[in-house]
Amino acid sequence: MKKKPTLSALKKKAWKLLSEYVRRREADEGGFVGCYTCGAPIHHKLEAQAGHAIPGRTGAVLLDVEIVRPQCRRCNIFMGGRYEIFAAKLIRENGLEWFEGKLAGSRQVVKLTRADLEEKILTFKQKLEELPT
């Protein structure tokens, strides 16, 4: 009998699928996407990363597709995510009340269950199937 994947393995798989979805969703026909924070053109497969508007790797923030956007390595890693630009853009797009709700939710400890993670994995796989490759 095959051993079930650990929660950690499921979390990594869900993140990998979400990351691919966010990067591909924004890409043009040539596979390029603009960095959300600086606008630099980056290839969704080769250079783009998936950055969070709200720092943290908790269950409440990690897999929230609404606050994840494509970023270049410079902005995401070397410039610490550029949260001031990221947050300002999301507030302009969605409103301050929406962003404050996301911030409040990010402070909550969320324990994702096996079922939660498996559902996220299935959802992101389905979303990826709807996108061009």
ABEGO torsion letter per residue (X at the ends): XBBBBBAAAAAAAAAAAAAAAAAAAABBAAGBBBBAAAGBBBBAAAABBBBBABBEABAAAAABAAABBBBBAAAAAAAGGGAAAAAAAAAAAAEAAAAAAAAAAAABBBBBBAAAAAAAAAAAAAAAAABBX
